[in-house]
Amino acid sequence: MTIWKRLLITLLCMVLASFIVGLAWRGMFDARIPSYLSGLIGGVSALAIWELLRPRSGR
């Protein structure tokens, strides 16, 4: 998979994860999620997706 496809998929997953958690937070607490927490969730999801899409050597 090319770097651009990996980057696009990672970016989409990061935004989607932040959006879903923001909706859940608003439903539970009836308030907006703090921006630092939204960024942390998006970043952690991006790291996980980036690793899952990493090309495997030796196969």
Summary of the structure (lengths in Angstrom):
residues: 59
radius of gyration: 14.1
end to end distance: 14.2
largest distance: 49.5
contacts: 133
relative contact order: 0.19
helix: 76%
strand: 0%
